[in-house]
Amino acid sequence: MTPTWAVPTVAAEPTGASGLVTAVPAATGPARTAGELMARTRRIVKAATGTALAVLLAGCSGAGSGDGAGKDDGHSMAIATAAEVPYLNPSNDNGTTGIQIESALWAPLTRVDAKSGKLVNVVADSVTSKDARTWTIKIKPGWKFTNGEKLTAKSFVDTWNYTAYAPHAFANNGAFQRVEGYEDLNPAKGKPKATTLSGLKVVDDLTFTVTLKGAFSPYPTTLSYLGVAALSAETLKDPDQFKHKPIGYGAYQLDGGWKAGQPVRLMRNKGYAGKDAPQADHITFRFFSNPETAYNEFLAGNVDYVAVPSSKIDSYKTDAPGKWSQAKAAAGINYLNLPVTLKPYTDTRVRRALSLALDRDSLAKLKPGNFPATSFTAPSVDGHRENTCSDCRLDVARAKKLLREAGGFPGKLRLFFASDNPGEQVYAEALGNMWRQKLGLKIQYVGKPGAEIGPLANAGKLDGIRIMGWGHDYPALEDYLTPMFASYGDVNTGRYRDAKVDRMLGEANAQVDQAQATRDYQAIEDRIAEQMPVLPLSHSRDVYLHAEGVEPLNAPFANVDPVRSTFAD
C-alpha cells in the first residue's frame, strides 16, 4: 500500500503571502544511474580553515572608506566580499560572492524561513503535485523586472530552457538535470537534439508545469536555490550585454553603472513586490582580497561588521570586547575528500584508521566558531543526527590496529591544500602532524591555488587527500548525500561508487511519506558511515564583529545575512 503523502505545508510568508505545497501518493520512481546526470558544479563552501567570505558594513550614516558607500538619506551600508565577480547573473553563477550580491537583486520562488525552518513562498504562490513528478508552479501577480517587464511563467520557462541548453555553458545548467528532456539538451556525445526541455510547459501567464524524470518529493525546497531565478527577456536575447547591467526583480537594483572589479552600488527597488524588503536604502558591495584588511578596518572604526578570519582566533575577543557574536546556524560541513579508487585508500580500514587518528577537538580550535563533526550532514538541516560517524573520534589504538590489518600505508600521504587560503597551510600541517605522530606516516604537503585544485579534482588528477567543505543549495538531507556520495554527485571528486547508495537515493527521493523519506535518507548515511569515503572534520558557526546599531540577520536556519540587517535609530 502506498503511504499517504505528508509533504510539510509551505507556510505563508511572515507578512501574509499565501499558497501551499501539497501532493498525493505516487509510485516509486527509478533510481538514477551513474553518469545519467550532469554534475551541477555548484559552489563549494569554504574549506576547514580560512574565512572565504569577509563581510563588512559601513554605518547607518554611510561611514566607510570611500568608494561612494555613504548615503545621507536613510540607512546605508557597505558589504565587502573577498573575491571580485566578473558579472552578475544567478543562472550563470554559483559562487558565494556572486550569489550574495544576486540575492539582493533577485528573489527566489520559495525560501526556508530563517527563524522557523519552514518552507515559505516568495515569488511562488503555490507549488503542487499529485504524484511528486509533475509539479504545477503558480507565481504571484504583480512582480516586475526593473526594466518594466512583467515576471511571468514564460520568464521562468524561457530562462530554464536557456540555462539547461549545454552550448550556452551556464554554471547552473545542472540545476535542471531532473527535468524531463534534459539529456536531449545535454547529450554525452554529439550535438543537442533539442533546445527546450520537454518537461516544461507554460499553462497561462502565471502558471507553468515541471515534469521530472522521476518522482522527487523534495522538489519544492530546491526552488529556494537562487540559480533557478528568472532572467528578463531582454537579458536572454544577449546575456553578454547585461553582465554588468543586471535586470532583476529583487529588493534592490543597480545604482548607476558598474564595471568588473569595481564596487557594486545598489539602491532600493521601489517596485519590489515582496513583503520582506530589508531596511537598508543603499548597499555597496566592495571587494577585499585579504580578510585581515577588512578586520583591521573594523578595529579602525571604518566599518560596522566583519567576519573574523582564522588568523585572529586568539585576539578577536580582546580586540573587540563586547562586539563579537557567533552565527546560530551551522549549514556546512568541512571534511577530507579521499581518492577512494587509488591504493591504499581503496581499503576501508585505511580510511577508518586515518579518521580515528584525528583529534577533532584540537583541529576545531584552529578556526573561530568551529566544532567537531560527528556525522555527514549539517546540524541546521531537518533530520540531522549526531554521532552517526562512529570513526569520528580519537582512538589511536584502534587506528593502529586497523592500519596494521590493512598492511600499513606505503609511501607518502599527499595532502593538498589551498595555498591562497589564509590559515589553510597551518591546518594542513596540523592534520599531517597528527598522522605522523600517531600513525608514523610520512606526509607530503602540496599547496596550490584554490582555482587550480578544483579543476584537478574534477578531472580525477589528485593522488592524495584534499581539504574540502560543502554547504547546501537547499536545506535538505538529500542535498548533502547526493552531491557528496552519489556516483554522479557534484563534489564526489574522490570517485566513490556504491550502487546500493545510488539505488537507496532514488527510492528515498520518490518516497511520498516525508517522515519515511527522512528515515530512508538517514539509512543512506548509516551505510556511508560504514565505508568512510570522506572524513568529516567540523562544522562552523562563524564568528563576526559588529558595531552598535547594525545587526545582520542571524537565525537558526540561515547563514548570517548582512543584506537583511536591522538598524538601531
C-alpha positions as CSV (number, residue, x, y, z in Angstrom):
1,M,0.0,0.0,0.0
2,T,1.4,3.4,-1.0
3,P,1.8,5.6,2.1
4,T,-0.1,8.8,2.4
5,W,1.8,11.8,1.3
6,A,2.8,14.0,4.2
7,V,4.7,16.8,2.5
8,P,5.1,19.6,5.0
9,T,2.8,22.5,4.5
10,V,4.5,25.5,2.9
11,A,3.7,28.3,5.4
12,A,2.7,31.7,4.3
13,E,5.4,34.4,4.3
14,P,5.5,36.1,7.7
15,T,3.9,39.1,6.0
16,G,0.9,37.2,4.7
17,A,1.7,35.6,1.4
18,S,-0.4,32.5,0.7
19,G,-0.1,29.2,-1.0
20,L,0.6,25.6,-0.1
21,V,2.8,22.8,-1.4
22,T,0.7,19.7,-1.5
23,A,0.8,16.3,-3.1
24,V,-0.8,12.9,-3.1
25,P,0.7,9.4,-3.3
26,A,2.8,8.3,-6.2
27,A,4.5,5.2,-7.4
28,T,8.2,4.8,-6.6
29,G,10.4,6.2,-9.4
30,P,13.5,4.6,-10.7
31,A,16.9,5.2,-9.1
32,R,19.3,7.3,-11.2
33,T,22.3,5.6,-12.5
34,A,25.9,6.7,-12.6
35,G,26.5,9.1,-15.5
36,E,22.8,9.8,-16.0
37,L,23.0,13.2,-14.6
38,M,25.5,16.0,-15.3
39,A,27.1,17.4,-12.2
40,R,25.7,20.7,-11.1
41,T,29.2,22.1,-10.4
42,R,27.6,24.2,-7.6
43,R,29.5,26.2,-5.1
44,I,31.8,24.6,-2.7
45,V,31.8,26.3,0.7
46,K,34.9,27.4,2.5
47,A,37.4,24.7,3.5
48,A,38.1,23.9,7.0
49,T,40.3,26.8,7.8
50,G,40.4,30.3,6.3
51,T,37.4,32.5,6.1
52,A,36.4,32.5,2.4
53,L,34.0,35.4,2.7
54,A,34.8,38.6,4.6
55,V,31.8,40.8,5.1
56,L,31.6,44.3,6.5
57,L,29.1,47.0,6.7
58,A,29.5,50.8,6.8
59,G,27.4,52.6,9.4
60,C,23.9,53.8,9.3
61,S,25.0,57.2,8.1
62,G,27.3,55.8,5.5
63,A,30.6,55.8,7.4
64,G,33.1,54.0,5.3
65,S,36.4,54.2,3.5
66,G,35.3,55.9,0.3
67,D,34.1,54.4,-2.9
68,G,30.8,56.3,-2.6
69,A,29.4,53.9,0.0
70,G,27.9,56.6,2.1
71,K,24.4,58.0,1.6
72,D,22.8,60.7,3.8
73,D,19.3,59.6,3.1
74,G,18.1,56.6,5.1
75,H,20.2,53.6,6.1
76,S,23.3,52.8,4.0
77,M,25.8,50.1,4.4
78,A,28.8,48.7,2.6
79,I,29.4,44.9,2.3
80,A,32.8,43.7,1.4
81,T,33.5,40.3,0.0
82,A,36.8,38.5,-0.5
83,A,36.6,37.9,-4.3
84,E,35.7,40.0,-7.2
85,V,32.9,38.9,-9.6
86,P,33.2,39.3,-13.4
87,Y,29.4,39.6,-13.8
88,L,26.0,39.3,-12.1
89,N,23.7,36.6,-13.4
90,P,22.2,34.0,-11.0
91,S,21.7,31.5,-13.8
92,N,25.4,31.6,-14.6
93,D,26.8,31.9,-11.1
94,N,27.2,29.5,-8.2
95,G,30.0,31.3,-6.3
96,T,29.4,32.6,-2.7
97,T,30.2,36.2,-3.5
98,G,28.1,36.5,-6.6
99,I,25.1,34.7,-5.1
100,Q,25.2,37.1,-2.1
101,I,25.0,40.1,-4.3
102,E,22.4,38.5,-6.6
103,S,20.2,37.7,-3.6
104,A,19.7,41.4,-3.3
105,L,18.9,41.8,-7.0
106,W,16.6,38.8,-7.4
107,A,14.1,36.9,-5.3
108,P,13.6,33.1,-5.0
109,L,10.5,31.2,-5.7
110,T,10.5,29.7,-2.2
111,R,12.6,30.2,0.9
112,V,13.2,28.4,4.1
113,D,12.2,30.8,6.8
114,A,15.3,31.7,8.8
115,K,13.6,31.6,12.1
116,S,11.2,28.7,11.8
117,G,12.9,26.5,9.3
118,K,9.7,26.0,7.4
119,L,9.4,26.5,3.6
120,V,7.6,29.6,2.6
121,N,6.6,31.0,-0.8
122,V,8.2,34.2,-2.0
123,V,7.6,34.7,-5.8
124,A,5.7,31.4,-6.0
125,D,2.0,31.5,-5.0
126,S,1.8,27.7,-4.8
127,V,3.8,24.6,-5.7
128,T,1.6,21.5,-6.0
129,S,1.8,17.9,-7.3
130,K,-0.4,14.9,-7.5
131,D,2.4,12.4,-8.0
132,A,5.6,14.2,-6.9
133,R,6.7,14.0,-10.5
134,T,4.7,16.6,-12.4
135,W,4.6,19.9,-10.4
136,T,2.4,22.9,-11.0
137,I,4.0,26.2,-10.1
138,K,1.9,29.3,-9.8
139,I,3.6,32.7,-9.3
140,K,2.1,35.7,-7.7
141,P,0.8,38.6,-9.8
142,G,2.4,42.0,-9.7
143,W,6.1,41.1,-9.9
144,K,8.1,43.1,-12.4
145,F,11.7,43.3,-13.6
146,T,13.4,46.6,-13.0
147,N,13.2,47.3,-16.7
148,G,9.4,47.2,-16.5
149,E,8.9,43.7,-17.9
150,K,6.3,41.6,-16.2
151,L,7.6,38.5,-14.4
152,T,5.6,35.6,-15.9
153,A,5.5,31.8,-16.1
154,K,7.1,32.2,-19.5
155,S,10.0,34.2,-17.9
156,F,10.9,31.1,-15.9
157,V,10.4,28.6,-18.6
158,D,12.5,30.6,-21.1
159,T,15.3,31.1,-18.6
160,W,15.3,27.5,-17.5
161,N,15.5,26.3,-21.1
162,Y,18.3,28.7,-21.9
163,T,20.3,27.7,-18.8
164,A,19.8,23.9,-19.4
165,Y,21.0,24.1,-23.1
166,A,24.5,22.8,-23.0
167,P,26.1,25.1,-25.7
168,H,25.3,28.1,-23.5
169,A,27.6,26.7,-20.8
170,F,25.7,28.4,-17.9
171,A,27.0,27.5,-14.5
172,N,23.6,26.3,-13.2
173,N,22.8,24.1,-16.1
174,G,22.7,21.1,-13.8
175,A,20.0,22.6,-11.6
176,F,17.6,21.2,-14.3
177,Q,19.0,17.7,-14.6
178,R,16.0,16.2,-13.0
179,V,13.6,17.7,-15.6
180,E,12.4,15.5,-18.4
181,G,14.3,16.1,-21.7
182,Y,17.5,17.2,-20.0
183,E,19.6,14.7,-21.8
184,D,18.4,15.9,-25.2
185,L,19.9,19.3,-24.4
186,N,23.0,17.8,-22.8
187,P,24.0,14.6,-24.7
188,A,27.1,12.7,-23.6
189,K,28.3,12.9,-27.2
190,G,27.3,14.9,-30.3
191,K,25.1,17.9,-30.7
192,P,21.9,18.5,-28.6
193,K,18.7,17.1,-30.1
194,A,16.6,19.9,-28.7
195,T,16.8,23.4,-27.4
196,T,14.0,23.3,-24.9
197,L,13.1,20.9,-22.0
198,S,10.2,18.7,-22.8
199,G,9.2,18.7,-19.2
200,L,8.5,22.4,-19.1
201,K,5.1,23.8,-20.2
202,V,3.5,27.2,-19.9
203,V,-0.1,26.9,-18.8
204,D,-1.1,30.5,-18.5
205,D,0.5,33.9,-17.7
206,L,1.2,32.9,-14.1
207,T,1.3,29.1,-14.2
208,F,3.7,26.5,-15.6
209,T,4.3,22.8,-15.0
210,V,7.5,20.9,-14.5
211,T,7.6,17.2,-15.2
212,L,10.6,15.4,-13.7
213,K,12.2,12.2,-14.9
214,G,11.2,10.5,-11.7
215,A,9.2,11.3,-8.5
216,F,11.2,13.7,-6.3
217,S,9.4,14.8,-3.2
218,P,11.9,17.5,-2.0
219,Y,11.4,19.4,-5.2
220,P,9.7,22.5,-3.7
221,T,12.7,23.0,-1.4
222,T,15.0,23.0,-4.4
223,L,13.2,26.1,-5.7
224,S,14.7,28.1,-2.9
225,Y,18.0,28.0,-4.8
226,L,18.7,31.4,-6.5
227,G,20.1,29.6,-9.5
228,V,16.6,28.9,-10.7
229,A,15.5,32.6,-10.7
230,A,14.3,34.1,-13.9
231,L,16.1,36.4,-16.3
232,S,14.4,39.2,-18.3
233,A,13.5,38.6,-21.9
234,E,15.8,41.5,-22.7
235,T,18.7,39.7,-21.0
236,L,18.1,36.4,-22.7
237,K,18.4,38.0,-26.1
238,D,22.0,38.8,-25.4
239,P,23.3,37.9,-21.9
240,D,26.7,39.2,-22.5
241,Q,25.3,42.7,-22.9
242,F,23.9,42.6,-19.4
243,K,26.9,41.1,-17.5
244,H,27.3,44.5,-15.8
245,K,23.7,45.7,-16.1
246,P,21.7,43.1,-14.1
247,I,18.0,43.3,-14.5
248,G,16.3,41.6,-11.6
249,Y,13.1,41.8,-9.5
250,G,14.6,41.7,-6.0
251,A,14.6,44.2,-3.2
252,Y,17.4,46.2,-4.8
253,Q,18.5,47.4,-8.2
254,L,21.8,48.7,-9.7
255,D,22.5,52.3,-8.7
256,G,24.4,53.8,-11.6
257,G,27.0,52.0,-13.7
258,W,29.2,49.1,-12.7
259,K,32.4,47.7,-14.1
260,A,34.0,44.4,-13.3
261,G,36.3,44.8,-10.3
262,Q,34.7,48.0,-9.1
263,P,32.3,48.3,-6.1
264,V,28.7,47.3,-6.9
265,R,26.3,50.0,-5.7
266,L,22.6,49.2,-5.2
267,M,19.6,51.2,-4.2
268,R,16.2,50.1,-3.0
269,N,13.9,48.8,-5.8
270,K,10.7,50.8,-5.2
271,G,8.8,48.3,-7.4
272,Y,9.7,45.3,-5.3
273,A,6.6,43.1,-4.9
274,G,7.8,41.1,-1.9
275,K,6.7,41.7,1.6
276,D,10.2,41.2,3.1
277,A,12.3,44.1,2.0
278,P,15.4,44.7,4.1
279,Q,15.8,48.0,6.0
280,A,18.8,49.4,4.1
281,D,18.1,52.0,1.5
282,H,21.5,51.8,-0.2
283,I,24.1,49.0,-0.3
284,T,27.6,49.0,-1.7
285,F,29.4,45.7,-2.2
286,R,33.2,46.1,-2.0
287,F,35.8,43.5,-2.9
288,F,38.7,42.8,-0.4
289,S,41.4,40.3,-1.3
290,N,42.6,40.0,2.3
291,P,40.1,39.3,5.1
292,E,42.6,40.8,7.6
293,T,42.2,44.1,5.8
294,A,38.5,44.1,6.5
295,Y,39.1,43.1,10.1
296,N,41.5,46.0,10.6
297,E,39.1,48.4,9.0
298,F,36.6,47.4,11.7
299,L,39.1,48.0,14.5
300,A,39.9,51.4,13.0
301,G,36.2,52.3,13.2
302,N,35.6,52.5,9.5
303,V,33.2,49.6,9.1
304,D,30.5,48.1,11.3
305,Y,30.6,44.4,10.6
306,V,33.4,41.9,9.8
307,A,33.7,38.2,9.8
308,V,36.6,37.1,12.0
309,P,39.4,35.5,10.0
310,S,41.1,32.3,11.3
311,S,44.3,34.3,11.9
312,K,42.5,36.3,14.6
313,I,41.2,33.4,16.6
314,D,43.3,34.3,19.6
315,S,42.8,38.0,19.6
316,Y,39.2,38.9,18.5
317,K,37.7,38.8,21.9
318,T,40.3,41.3,23.3
319,D,40.4,43.3,20.1
320,A,36.7,44.0,20.2
321,P,35.3,43.2,23.7
322,G,31.6,43.0,23.7
323,K,31.4,43.4,20.0
324,W,31.5,39.9,18.7
325,S,28.8,37.4,18.0
326,Q,28.5,33.9,16.6
327,A,26.2,32.6,13.9
328,K,23.3,30.5,15.2
329,A,23.2,28.3,12.1
330,A,25.7,25.6,11.1
331,A,24.8,24.8,7.5
332,G,28.1,23.5,6.2
333,I,30.4,20.6,6.8
334,N,34.2,20.6,6.5
335,Y,35.8,17.3,5.6
336,L,38.7,15.5,3.9
337,N,38.0,14.1,0.4
338,L,39.8,10.8,-0.3
339,P,40.7,9.3,-3.7
340,V,39.0,6.0,-2.9
341,T,39.8,4.4,-6.2
342,L,43.6,4.7,-5.5
343,K,45.6,2.5,-3.2
344,P,45.8,2.4,-0.2
345,Y,42.6,4.5,0.0
346,T,40.6,1.6,-1.6
347,D,40.8,-0.1,1.8
348,T,38.1,0.9,4.2
349,R,40.4,0.0,7.1
350,V,42.9,2.6,6.0
351,R,40.2,5.3,5.7
352,R,38.9,4.5,9.1
353,A,42.4,4.5,10.6
354,L,43.1,7.9,9.2
355,S,39.9,9.2,10.8
356,L,40.4,7.6,14.2
357,A,43.9,9.2,14.4
358,L,42.5,12.8,14.2
359,D,41.9,14.9,17.3
360,R,38.9,16.9,16.1
361,D,38.7,19.0,19.2
362,S,42.2,20.3,18.7
363,L,41.5,20.9,15.0
364,A,38.4,22.8,15.8
365,K,40.3,25.3,17.9
366,L,42.3,26.4,14.8
367,K,39.3,28.3,13.4
368,P,36.7,30.7,15.0
369,G,33.4,29.0,15.5
370,N,34.4,25.5,14.6
371,F,33.2,22.5,16.4
372,P,33.8,18.8,15.7
373,A,31.7,16.9,13.2
374,T,30.3,13.6,14.3
375,S,28.1,12.9,11.2
376,F,28.0,13.5,7.4
377,T,25.3,16.2,7.3
378,A,24.9,19.7,8.8
379,P,23.2,20.4,12.2
380,S,20.8,23.1,10.8
381,V,19.1,20.6,8.4
382,D,15.9,18.8,9.4
383,G,16.7,15.1,10.0
384,H,20.3,15.6,11.0
385,R,21.6,13.2,13.7
386,E,24.7,13.5,15.8
387,N,27.2,10.6,16.2
388,T,26.4,8.8,13.0
389,C,30.1,8.6,12.3
390,S,31.5,6.1,14.8
391,D,35.0,6.6,13.5
392,C,34.9,10.4,14.0
393,R,36.5,10.1,17.4
394,L,40.1,9.9,18.6
395,D,41.1,6.3,19.2
396,V,44.8,5.8,18.3
397,A,45.0,2.2,19.5
398,R,42.1,1.3,17.2
399,A,43.6,3.3,14.3
400,K,47.0,1.5,14.6
401,K,45.3,-1.9,14.7
402,L,43.2,-1.2,11.5
403,L,46.3,0.1,9.7
404,R,48.3,-3.0,10.6
405,E,45.5,-5.2,9.4
406,A,45.5,-3.3,6.1
407,G,49.2,-3.8,5.6
408,G,50.2,-0.2,6.5
409,F,50.5,2.9,4.5
410,P,53.1,2.7,1.8
411,G,55.0,5.8,0.6
412,K,54.0,9.3,1.5
413,L,50.5,10.6,2.2
414,R,50.0,13.6,-0.1
415,L,47.8,16.3,1.4
416,F,46.5,19.0,-0.9
417,F,45.5,22.5,0.5
418,A,44.7,25.9,-1.0
419,S,47.9,27.9,-0.7
420,D,45.9,31.2,-1.2
421,N,43.5,30.5,1.6
422,P,44.9,32.2,4.8
423,G,45.4,29.7,7.6
424,E,44.9,26.5,5.5
425,Q,48.6,25.6,5.5
426,V,48.5,25.7,9.3
427,Y,45.5,23.5,9.3
428,A,47.1,21.1,6.8
429,E,50.2,20.8,8.9
430,A,48.1,20.1,12.0
431,L,46.4,17.2,10.2
432,G,49.8,15.9,8.9
433,N,51.4,16.1,12.3
434,M,48.6,14.0,13.8
435,W,49.0,11.3,11.3
436,R,52.8,11.4,11.6
437,Q,52.9,11.4,15.3
438,K,50.1,8.9,15.9
439,L,50.5,6.5,13.0
440,G,54.1,7.1,11.9
441,L,53.1,8.2,8.4
442,K,55.2,10.3,6.1
443,I,53.4,13.4,4.9
444,Q,53.9,15.4,1.7
445,Y,52.2,18.8,1.7
446,V,51.0,20.1,-1.7
447,G,49.9,23.7,-1.7
448,K,48.2,25.0,-4.9
449,P,45.9,28.0,-5.5
450,G,42.3,27.1,-4.9
451,A,41.5,27.8,-8.6
452,E,43.9,25.1,-9.6
453,I,42.9,22.4,-7.1
454,G,39.2,22.3,-8.1
455,P,39.7,21.5,-11.8
456,L,42.4,18.9,-10.9
457,A,40.0,17.3,-8.5
458,N,37.1,17.3,-11.0
459,A,39.4,15.7,-13.6
460,G,40.4,13.0,-11.1
461,K,44.0,14.1,-11.1
462,L,44.6,14.5,-7.3
463,D,46.5,11.5,-6.0
464,G,46.0,12.5,-2.4
465,I,43.7,13.9,0.3
466,R,42.0,17.3,-0.3
467,I,40.6,19.6,2.4
468,M,37.1,20.5,1.4
469,G,33.8,21.9,2.5
470,W,30.2,21.7,1.4
471,G,27.1,23.7,2.1
472,H,23.6,23.0,0.8
473,D,21.9,24.9,-2.0
474,Y,18.6,24.0,-0.4
475,P,18.3,22.8,3.2
476,A,17.7,19.0,2.9
477,L,19.5,15.9,3.9
478,E,19.4,14.9,0.2
479,D,21.5,17.9,-0.7
480,Y,24.4,16.6,1.3
481,L,24.0,12.9,0.4
482,T,23.6,13.3,-3.4
483,P,26.4,15.8,-4.1
484,M,29.0,14.1,-1.9
485,F,28.2,10.4,-2.2
486,A,26.1,9.6,-5.3
487,S,28.1,8.2,-8.1
488,Y,27.0,11.3,-10.2
489,G,27.5,13.7,-7.2
490,D,28.6,17.3,-7.8
491,V,31.6,17.2,-5.4
492,N,32.2,13.4,-5.4
493,T,35.7,14.0,-6.8
494,G,37.1,11.1,-4.8
495,R,35.2,8.8,-7.2
496,Y,33.2,7.0,-4.5
497,R,30.8,4.5,-6.1
498,D,28.2,2.4,-4.4
499,A,25.3,1.0,-6.5
500,K,23.3,0.5,-3.4
501,V,23.7,4.1,-2.3
502,D,22.5,5.2,-5.7
503,R,19.5,2.9,-5.5
504,M,18.6,4.0,-2.0
505,L,18.8,7.6,-3.0
506,G,16.4,7.0,-5.9
507,E,14.0,5.3,-3.6
508,A,14.2,7.9,-0.9
509,N,13.7,10.7,-3.4
510,A,10.5,9.1,-4.6
511,Q,9.1,8.4,-1.2
512,V,5.8,10.2,-0.7
513,D,5.7,9.9,3.0
514,Q,8.1,12.6,4.2
515,A,8.7,11.0,7.6
516,Q,9.7,7.8,5.9
517,A,11.8,9.7,3.4
518,T,13.8,11.2,6.2
519,R,14.3,7.7,7.7
520,D,15.4,6.5,4.3
521,Y,18.0,9.3,3.9
522,Q,19.2,8.5,7.4
523,A,19.7,4.9,6.4
524,I,21.8,6.0,3.5
525,E,24.0,8.0,5.9
526,D,24.4,4.9,8.0
527,R,25.7,2.9,5.1
528,I,28.1,5.7,4.1
529,A,29.4,5.7,7.7
530,E,30.4,2.0,7.3
531,Q,32.6,2.9,4.3
532,M,34.0,6.3,5.3
533,P,34.6,7.6,1.7
534,V,35.2,11.0,3.3
535,L,36.4,12.1,6.7
536,P,34.1,14.6,8.4
537,L,36.1,17.2,10.4
538,S,33.9,20.0,11.6
539,H,31.0,22.4,11.3
540,S,31.3,26.1,11.9
541,R,29.2,28.9,13.3
542,D,31.1,31.8,12.0
543,V,32.2,34.5,14.4
544,Y,31.8,38.1,13.4
545,L,32.4,41.6,14.9
546,H,29.6,44.2,14.8
547,A,29.3,47.8,15.8
548,E,26.4,49.1,17.8
549,G,23.4,50.0,15.7
550,V,23.8,47.3,12.9
551,E,22.5,43.8,13.4
552,P,22.8,41.3,10.5
553,L,20.1,38.6,10.3
554,N,21.3,35.8,12.5
555,A,18.8,32.9,12.8
556,P,19.0,29.1,13.3
557,F,18.1,28.1,9.7
558,A,20.1,30.6,7.6
559,N,23.7,31.9,7.3
560,V,24.4,35.3,8.7
561,D,22.9,37.8,6.2
562,P,24.2,41.3,6.2
563,V,21.9,42.4,3.4
564,R,19.0,41.9,5.8
565,S,20.5,43.9,8.7
566,T,18.4,45.8,11.1
567,F,19.4,49.3,12.2
568,A,19.0,50.9,15.6
569,D,18.0,54.5,15.0
